[in-house]
Amino acid sequence: MVKSRDKGQYFSRAVAKALEALEVLQAGNGPMALNEVAQRLQLSKTSTFRLLRTLESSGCLTAGEWGRYSLAPGVNSVVSTQTVARLLRAGIPLMQQLSRQLRETTSLAALFDNRIEVIAVVESPQPIRMSNIVGHILPPNASSLGKVITAFQNEDRREKLLRSYGVYRFTGHTITDRTELDHEFARVREQKFATDLEESVSDGHCFGVPIFAPAGEVGSAISVSLPKARVGDNDHQKAILAALRATADQIAADLRGV
């Protein structure tokens, strides 16, 4: 979480289009020409060319003969890419509703191979608020989104996430002791939500809940972030969690096509 006084709310359309491009190329029967990709994405040829060249330079795509594009060898997160694209489509409208309801910042995060990353943010309309950044990699021991996704992984995956990011102390409230952290993950699994009570940034509170897949696995989560001064009493916190859970359940239902 990052403190912010700026107005407005944002969502990275460039990230969404990049994910959509990968999904289009994965679904295609072999390499695709620029014109075909542009038509599928409903973008101009110029915009599509810039997008594809960016993905190529990052190692996600290869350009073959006659300028035809395909996924690069070794790109093994195709399922994650498709899932994230669907998450963005299902999640953004519901996040906007939740942010209007609570007047606080909402964030959506997804699990990748060795990291948990913010994929969408809807900012609070209030001038003083907690903020987040699309593309931010979350600490698995400190942020509510990082903790709630990490907690529901198997032991090997939890260890991989902790080793990849590291267990750092951000404030005096950050949990760094491994035994205490294991207890925290157990608590999160039992209560089905995680908190960040000034653990990643001073004066900031954050509540995160998992988005359960049909088999009960967790690869994404949604959170509400707000300044400590606006957290209020237990009833207000319960209302925040109830609204979060309802939103997470609706996202899960939309992903199932219910």
N, C-alpha and C positions, 0 to 999 in steps of 0.2 A: 504494500500500500504506500501511496505517496500523497502527501498533503498538497492540496491545490486550492487556489482562490479564483481560478479562471472559470468563466462561464461556458456553457455549451456541453454537448454530449457527442461522443464520436464512436465510430466503428470503422475498422480498416477495410474499405471496399477493395483495396489492392490485394490484401491477403485473401479475401473471399474469392476474388477473381482468379488468383493464382491457384487456390485449391480447386476451384471449378475447372480450370484448365487441366490440371493433373487428372481430375476425375474424367474429363472428356477424353483425354489421351489414353487413359487406362481402359475405358469402355470401347474405344475404337478397335477396329480390326486391322492392326498394323499401323505403321507410320502415317501421319496425317499432314496434309498441306496447310500452309498458312491460311488460305482462303476458307478452308473447311473449318478450321479451329475458330477463326473470326466469326463465321456464321453461327457456330454452335454457342459461342460466348456472347453473341450479339454486341460485338465491339468492332470498331473500325480496324482496317488492316494495319494502320500505323500503331494503334494502341496494342493490338495483338502481337505485332512484331516485337515491340519493346518488352512486353510481358514474357514472351517465349524466350527472347534473348537473355533476359534476367534469370529465368529458370535454368536456361542452358549454362550460363556462367556460374550458377550456384551448384551445378552438378546434378540437377534433377532431370534434365532432358538432354538428348543428343539430336543434332541436326544431320540428317543423312543426305543422300543425293537428291537434287532438285528441291532442296529446302524443305524436306519432309521431316516432321518431328516425332519423336517417340520417347518414352520414359527411359532414363539412363539405366544401364546394367547396375544391379546392386541396390536399386531403389526398392526397399522392402517394406515400406510403410503405406502400401496402397490401401489396405483396409482402413488404416488410421486416416488417410487423406480423405477417403470417401465418407468416413464417419464424421470427421470435422466439418466437411462441407454440409452434411445433413444437420449437424448440430447448429451451425450458424443459421441455416434457414429456419430451423424450428425454434432456436433460442432467442434470436434478436427481438422479434415482436413481443415475446413474453417478458423478456428483460426490460423492455421499454415500459410495459404495463406495470411491472413491479417497481421500477424506479419512480414512475408517476405516483404510484400508491404510497410508497414509503418516503419519497422525496430524498432518497439516498442513492449512492453509487452501487450499481450491480456489475458483477464481472462473471465471465464464463471461462473456465479453464479445461484443458484436455491433457490426457496422458499420452506422451510419445515414448519412444524407445527408452531413453534414459533421463527424461526430464518431464516436468509439469509446466505447461506454458499457458499464459493468458491468451485467449483467441478472440475475445470480444469484450467491450466495456460500454456501458451506458452511464454517463456521468449524472450525478445529482444536480438538480437545478439550483441548489442553494449556493451562494457565493463562497461560503467556507465549507469545505467538504473533504472527504478522503477520495483519492483518485487512484487510477491504475493505468497501465500502459499495455496495449496489445503487443504481444511478442515477449513480454517480461517472463523470465524463467523464475518460478516460485520456489522458495526454500521449503523443503518437505518437513522441516522441524519447527517452522515459525508461522507461516501464513495459514489461514484457515483453509484455503483451497488446497494448498500443498499437503497439509496434514490430513484432510478428509479423503483425498485421493490415495495418498500413501498408505493410510491406515487399512484400506480395504484390499490392498495387494497381498499376495503371498509373501512369506518371509524372504525368499530370495529376491523378489522384485523390490521389496522395501529396502533391502540392503543395497541393491544396485542404485536406487534413487538417492539414498543417503550418501553413498560413496561418490556418486557422480557430482552432486551439488556440494557436498561437505556439510558438516554440522557447525554452523557459525552462530556466534552470539551477536545479535543486532541491538538489543537493549538489555536492561537489567532483568527483564521478564522472560527472555528467551530461554526455552528448554534446550539444554545441551547435554545433560547427563543421559547416557543411553538407557539406563534402567528407568529413569523418570519418563523418558520419551516413549519407551515401550508401554508403560502404564497409560500414557496419554493416548497412544494409538488404540489401546484396548478400550479406553473410555469412549473414544470417538466411534468405534465399531458398535459399542453397546447403545449409545445415545443417538447414533446416526446423524451427528453434526459435529463440527469443529469450531473452535473459537480462536481468535487472535486478539488477545487482550494486551495491547501494547507490546507484543512479542516481536513484531517486525519493524514498528515505528512508534515513537512516543506519541501519546495522546490519540492513538487510533485504535478502534475496535472493529472487528470483522467477524461475521458469522457465515460459515460455509456448510452446505449440505450436498450429499452425493446425488448423482443422477444414475439410478440403477438400470442396468441393461436387463433384458428378460431373464437371463440365467443368474442374475444377482451380482454380476461383476460390475466394477465401477471404473470407468475410463474418463469420466468428466464430472464436473461439479459447478455449482453456482454459488455466489456469495453476495452479501450486502456489507458495505463498508461505510462507517460513519465516525465522526469525531467523538471522542470519549464523553464530551459534555452533553451530547444528544442521545446517549444510550438509554437513559431513563431507568425506571424501576424494572422489577422482574416481569411485570405484566407487559411492558413495552417490548422487552427482549423476547418474551414468548410470542408476542404478535409478529415480530420480525421473523422468528423461526417458522411460525405457522405459514406466513406468506411465502417464505423461501421454499418450504417443503411442497406447498401447493404448486408453485411454479416448476420445481424440479420434477414433480409427478406429471405435470402437463407436458413438459418437454419429453419425458420418457414415453408418455402415451403417444405423442406426435411422431416420435421416432419409430414406434411400433406400428404406426399407421392406424391407431385406434381413433 
